Amino acid sequence: MNNVQNQSLWRWICVRILTLAIGSVIAIALCMWLRFNLQNMWIIYHMPPAVKTAFLTLRDRPELDPALFHQIMDERWGIWYSVPSIMSADWIMVGVLVLVIIPFIVVLGLYAARPLSAQFINLATAARAVSRGEFTIRAGLVKNAPIELARFTDDFNTMTLQLARYERELHASHVAMAHELRSPLTAAIGRMQGMLDGVFRLEPQQLEMVMKQLQLLSRLTEDLHLLSLADAGQLTLDHNTLNLAELLQERASWLRPQAQACAMVITVTAATPCRYVGDAFRLGQMFTILMENALRYAAEGGYLNVNICPQRGGYEMTFQDNGPGVPADFLPIMFERFTRAESSRGRHSGGSGLGLSIARAIGVAHGGSLVATLPANGGLLITVHLPPN
């Protein structure tokens, strides 16, 4: 969008209307002036020299001989020239000029309004295509259209880009969701069918394997339900006063056996007691997801440092590991559903790809944000910002 070429809608309309109006008046006045001067020049040119000399003298000072002045006027210009009548030659000339100029005004007005009409047509055509589900359509920007329409067109095209992206993500999410749900369901059905057919013996070990798959299926459905509530803005939070530092320490303690099993050290650092009003269960769930993510993908790094500090009335928490990290182009989609990095961070992944999406949804529900970056010294840094209550 070129702001230099585009004017505001009010100025755009005013400039064109005033240009047509003033231009029409000037054109009529110019034609009347030309008619008057050409007529006078023609008549004076054809006067006898004596009459011409007398008239030029009396034209400037008619009071010297009013009778002679009016005699010359009546003889040369006609006796009706000075009669105040609507049917006079001047009024007839004005009427003719108006009738002649009206078509030009209409044509010029339509031409001047063309950018406005063309821009609305482009938007209407694109909107009709979007209503049919064609989200790849874009509305073209007409040169010299008002700046409001140019901005509206730009916003419309941005909206269609977002709709196209949402459609792709929704399709990919449905495909991934079907795959994730089908895997444990297929495994459970296969195991049960094997026991019914006598391939596997009906024993606690076999039933436990089926139960694990069903539990995984149940967890997936619960995670998807939580994300659906978050997307709809219906995720209910139980706000209470809590200490974020204590909550982080508690989550780290719960995961310490798993960390010790893979030789990883989790360190939580908090300068002062961090009072916050939020949902302790959901925030604890978010912290657990972030720590488990490091345990799952960066255990070979050896440590996970968690720091919390007050910032602008809220709190900033960082989760930094020294694992293999992720590709830089994976960072923008890291918190999307069913995404896994195609790197060493994901080669041992056993998760569903929903954990970080849930963590972000919980952070957003508290008015905060989650951002992933790649530190210069390697590993992955996830920063959680919780705004002031």
C-alpha positions in Angstrom: 0.0 0.0 0.0 1.5 3.3 -1.1 0.4 6.0 1.4 2.0 8.7 -0.8 -0.4 8.1 -3.7 -3.5 7.4 -1.6 -5.7 10.1 0.1 -8.2 9.9 2.9 -11.8 9.0 1.7 -13.1 12.4 2.8 -10.4 14.3 1.0 -10.6 12.0 -2.0 -14.4 12.7 -2.4 -14.1 16.4 -1.6 -11.3 16.9 -4.1 -13.2 15.3 -6.9 -16.6 17.0 -6.2 -15.0 20.4 -5.8 -12.9 19.9 -8.9 -16.0 19.1 -11.0 -18.1 21.9 -9.5 -15.5 24.6 -9.7 -14.4 23.4 -13.1 -17.9 23.5 -14.4 -18.5 27.1 -13.2 -15.2 28.2 -14.6 -15.9 26.6 -17.9 -19.4 28.3 -18.2 -17.9 31.6 -17.1 -15.1 31.3 -19.6 -17.5 30.5 -22.4 -19.7 33.5 -21.5 -16.7 35.8 -21.4 -15.5 34.5 -24.8 -18.9 35.0 -26.3 -19.2 38.5 -24.9 -15.8 39.6 -26.1 -16.0 38.0 -29.5 -19.4 39.6 -30.1 -18.1 43.0 -29.0 -14.9 42.7 -31.1 -16.9 41.7 -34.2 -19.4 44.5 -33.9 -16.8 47.2 -33.1 -14.6 46.0 -36.0 -17.4 46.5 -38.5 -18.4 50.0 -37.3 -17.8 53.0 -39.6 -14.8 54.9 -38.4 -16.8 57.9 -37.2 -19.3 55.8 -35.3 -16.5 53.7 -33.9 -14.6 56.8 -32.6 -17.8 58.1 -31.0 -18.7 54.8 -29.4 -15.3 54.2 -27.9 -15.4 57.7 -26.4 -19.0 57.2 -25.0 -18.2 53.6 -23.8 -16.0 55.0 -21.1 -18.2 58.1 -20.4 -21.8 57.4 -21.6 -23.1 60.5 -19.6 -21.5 62.8 -22.2 -24.3 61.9 -24.7 -26.7 59.2 -23.4 -29.0 59.4 -26.4 -26.2 58.8 -29.0 -24.8 56.0 -26.8 -28.1 54.2 -26.7 -28.7 54.8 -30.4 -25.4 53.1 -31.3 -26.1 50.2 -28.9 -29.6 49.7 -30.3 -28.4 49.8 -33.9 -25.4 47.6 -33.4 -26.3 45.2 -30.6 -30.1 45.1 -31.1 -32.9 46.8 -29.3 -33.4 43.7 -27.1 -29.8 43.6 -25.9 -30.4 45.5 -22.7 -33.9 44.3 -22.0 -34.0 42.4 -18.6 -35.7 39.2 -19.7 -35.2 35.5 -19.0 -35.3 35.0 -22.7 -32.3 37.3 -23.3 -29.4 36.0 -25.3 -27.2 35.7 -22.3 -29.6 33.5 -20.4 -30.2 31.4 -23.5 -26.4 31.0 -23.8 -26.1 29.9 -20.1 -28.8 27.3 -20.7 -27.1 26.0 -23.8 -23.7 25.8 -22.0 -25.3 24.0 -19.0 -26.8 21.4 -21.4 -23.5 21.0 -23.2 -21.4 20.7 -20.0 -23.7 18.3 -18.1 -22.6 15.2 -20.3 -19.0 16.2 -19.7 -19.6 16.5 -15.9 -21.3 13.0 -15.9 -18.4 11.4 -17.9 -15.7 13.0 -15.8 -17.6 12.2 -12.6 -17.8 8.5 -13.5 -14.2 8.5 -14.5 -13.1 10.2 -11.2 -15.2 7.7 -9.2 -13.8 4.7 -11.1 -11.0 3.9 -8.5 -13.6 3.9 -5.7 -15.9 1.7 -7.6 -13.2 -0.6 -8.9 -11.8 -1.1 -5.4 -15.2 -2.0 -4.0 -15.7 -4.4 -6.9 -12.4 -6.1 -6.1 -13.3 -6.4 -2.5 -16.8 -7.7 -3.2 -15.4 -10.3 -5.7 -12.8 -11.5 -3.2 -15.3 -11.6 -0.3 -17.6 -13.7 -2.5 -14.8 -16.1 -3.2 -13.8 -16.3 0.5 -17.5 -17.1 1.4 -17.2 -20.1 -0.9 -14.1 -21.3 1.0 -11.5 -20.0 -1.5 -9.1 -18.6 1.1 -6.2 -18.1 -1.4 -8.0 -15.3 -3.1 -6.6 -11.7 -2.8 -8.2 -8.4 -3.5 -6.2 -6.3 -5.9 -5.4 -2.7 -4.9 -6.5 -0.1 -7.4 -4.2 2.9 -8.0 -5.4 6.2 -6.5 -8.1 4.5 -4.3 -8.8 6.3 -1.0 -6.3 5.4 1.8 -9.1 3.9 4.0 -10.0 1.5 1.2 -6.4 0.7 0.6 -5.9 -0.1 4.3 -9.1 -2.1 4.3 -7.9 -4.1 1.3 -4.6 -4.7 2.9 -6.3 -5.9 6.1 -8.7 -8.0 4.1 -5.8 -9.8 2.3 -4.1 -10.3 5.7 -7.3 -11.9 7.0 -7.5 -14.2 4.0 -3.9 -15.2 4.6 -4.7 -16.0 8.2 -7.8 -18.0 7.1 -5.7 -19.9 4.6 -3.1 -20.7 7.3 -5.8 -21.7 9.8 -7.4 -24.0 7.2 -4.0 -25.7 6.5 -3.3 -26.0 10.2 -6.8 -27.4 10.9 -6.4 -29.9 8.1 -2.9 -30.9 9.4 -4.3 -31.0 12.9 -7.1 -33.3 12.0 -4.8 -35.6 10.1 -2.3 -35.7 13.1 -5.2 -36.1 15.6 -6.6 -39.1 13.7 -3.1 -40.6 13.6 -2.4 -40.0 17.3 -5.8 -41.4 18.4 -5.7 -44.3 16.0 -2.3 -45.5 17.2 -3.2 -46.4 20.9 -6.7 -47.5 19.8 -5.3 -49.9 17.2 -2.8 -51.3 19.6 -5.5 -51.9 22.3 -7.9 -53.5 19.8 -5.1 -55.6 18.3 -4.1 -56.9 21.8 -7.7 -57.6 22.8 -8.4 -59.4 19.5 -5.2 -61.5 20.0 -6.4 -62.5 23.5 -9.9 -63.4 22.1 -8.3 -65.4 19.3 -6.0 -67.2 21.7 -2.8 -65.7 20.2 -2.1 -64.1 23.6 -2.9 -65.6 27.0 -5.5 -63.8 29.1 -3.2 -62.7 31.9 -2.6 -59.5 33.9 0.4 -58.6 31.9 -1.6 -58.6 28.6 -4.4 -56.6 30.2 -1.9 -54.1 31.6 -0.6 -53.5 28.1 -4.2 -52.8 26.9 -4.8 -50.5 29.9 -1.7 -48.5 29.1 -3.0 -47.9 25.6 -6.4 -46.9 26.8 -4.8 -44.5 29.4 -2.8 -42.9 26.6 -6.0 -42.6 24.6 -7.8 -41.0 27.6 -4.9 -38.6 28.1 -5.0 -37.5 24.5 -8.7 -36.8 24.6 -8.3 -34.8 27.8 -5.5 -32.8 26.2 -7.5 -32.1 23.1 -10.5 -31.1 25.2 -8.3 -28.7 27.2 -6.9 -27.1 24.0 -10.5 -26.8 22.6 -11.6 -25.0 25.7 -8.6 -22.7 25.5 -9.2 -21.9 21.8 -12.8 -21.1 22.7 -11.8 -18.9 25.6 -13.6 -21.2 28.0 -10.7 -22.6 30.0 -11.8 -22.1 33.6 -9.1 -21.0 36.0 -9.3 -21.3 39.8 -7.5 -18.1 40.9 -5.8 -18.2 44.3 -2.7 -16.6 45.8 0.3 -18.8 45.4 4.1 -18.7 45.5 5.5 -19.4 42.1 8.9 -20.3 43.5 7.5 -22.9 45.8 5.3 -24.3 42.9 8.4 -24.6 40.7 10.4 -26.3 43.5 7.5 -28.7 44.1 7.3 -29.7 40.4 11.0 -30.1 40.2 10.9 -32.4 43.3 8.3 -34.6 41.7 10.4 -35.0 38.6 13.7 -35.4 40.4 13.6 -39.3 40.3 13.1 -39.2 36.6 15.9 -36.6 36.2 18.3 -38.7 38.4 17.5 -41.8 36.2 18.8 -40.0 33.1 21.6 -38.2 35.0 20.1 -34.8 34.7 20.1 -32.0 37.3 17.2 -29.6 37.7 18.0 -26.4 39.4 15.4 -23.8 40.5 16.6 -20.3 41.4 14.3 -17.7 42.8 15.6 -14.4 44.4 12.5 -13.7 46.6 9.1 -15.2 47.4 7.1 -14.7 44.2 3.5 -14.1 45.2 1.0 -14.4 42.3 -2.7 -14.9 41.9 -3.4 -17.7 39.5 -4.5 -21.3 39.0 -1.9 -23.4 40.9 -3.0 -26.6 39.2 -2.8 -25.2 35.7 0.5 -23.4 36.3 1.9 -26.5 37.9 0.8 -28.4 34.8 2.6 -25.9 32.6 5.8 -26.1 34.6 5.7 -29.9 34.6 5.3 -29.9 30.8 8.3 -27.6 30.3 10.5 -29.7 32.6 9.3 -33.0 31.1 10.1 -31.6 27.7 13.7 -31.0 28.7 13.9 -34.4 30.3 12.6 -36.1 27.2 14.6 -34.2 24.6 17.7 -32.7 26.4 18.6 -35.2 29.1 22.0 -35.8 27.5 22.8 -32.2 28.2 23.1 -32.8 31.9 21.1 -29.9 33.4 18.0 -27.8 33.3 18.2 -24.4 34.9 15.0 -22.7 36.0 15.1 -19.1 37.0 12.3 -16.8 38.2 12.5 -13.1 38.8 10.0 -10.2 39.1 9.7 -8.0 35.9 7.5 -5.0 35.4 5.0 -6.1 38.1 4.8 -9.6 36.7 7.2 -12.5 36.6 9.6 -13.9 34.0 10.6 -17.6 34.2 13.3 -19.2 32.1 13.8 -22.9 31.4 17.2 -23.4 29.9 18.9 -26.7 29.0 22.1 -27.5 27.3 20.8 -30.2 25.0 21.0 -30.4 21.2 18.5 -27.6 20.7 16.1 -27.4 17.7 16.5 -26.1 14.2 15.9 -22.3 14.0 13.1 -22.7 11.5 11.2 -24.9 14.0 11.0 -22.2 16.6 7.9 -20.4 15.1 5.9 -23.6 15.1 7.3 -25.2 18.3 4.1 -24.5 20.3 1.7 -25.7 17.6 -0.2 -29.0 18.0 1.4 -32.3 17.0 4.7 -30.7 16.1 8.0 -32.4 16.7 11.5 -31.3 15.7 13.2 -33.4 13.1 16.4 -33.4 15.1 18.1 -35.2 17.9 15.8 -33.4 20.3 12.9 -35.5 18.8 14.4 -38.8 17.9 13.4 -40.4 21.3 10.1 -38.6 21.5 7.3 -40.6 22.9 4.9 -37.7 23.4 1.9 -36.7 21.5 3.1 -33.3 20.4 0.5 -31.6 22.5 2.5 -30.7 25.6 3.9 -27.4 24.6 0.6 -26.4 23.0 -1.1 -27.0 26.4 1.7 -25.1 28.2 1.2 -22.1 25.9 -2.6 -22.3 26.2 -2.3 -22.2 30.0 0.1 -19.2 29.9 -2.2 -17.3 27.5 -5.2 -18.1 29.7 -3.3 -16.2 32.5 -2.6 -13.3 30.1 1.0 -14.4 29.6 3.2 -15.7 26.8 5.8 -18.4 26.1 8.7 -17.8 23.8 11.4 -20.2 22.7 14.9 -19.1 21.6 18.3 -20.6 20.9 21.0 -19.3 23.3 24.4 -18.6 21.9 26.0 -21.3 24.1 23.6 -24.0 22.8 20.5 -25.8 24.1 17.1 -24.4 24.2 15.7 -21.4 26.3 11.9 -21.2 26.9 10.8 -17.9 28.6 7.5 -17.7 30.3 6.1 -14.2 31.1 3.2 -13.8 33.5 1.8 -10.2 33.6 0.9 -8.5 36.8 -2.5 -9.4 38.3 
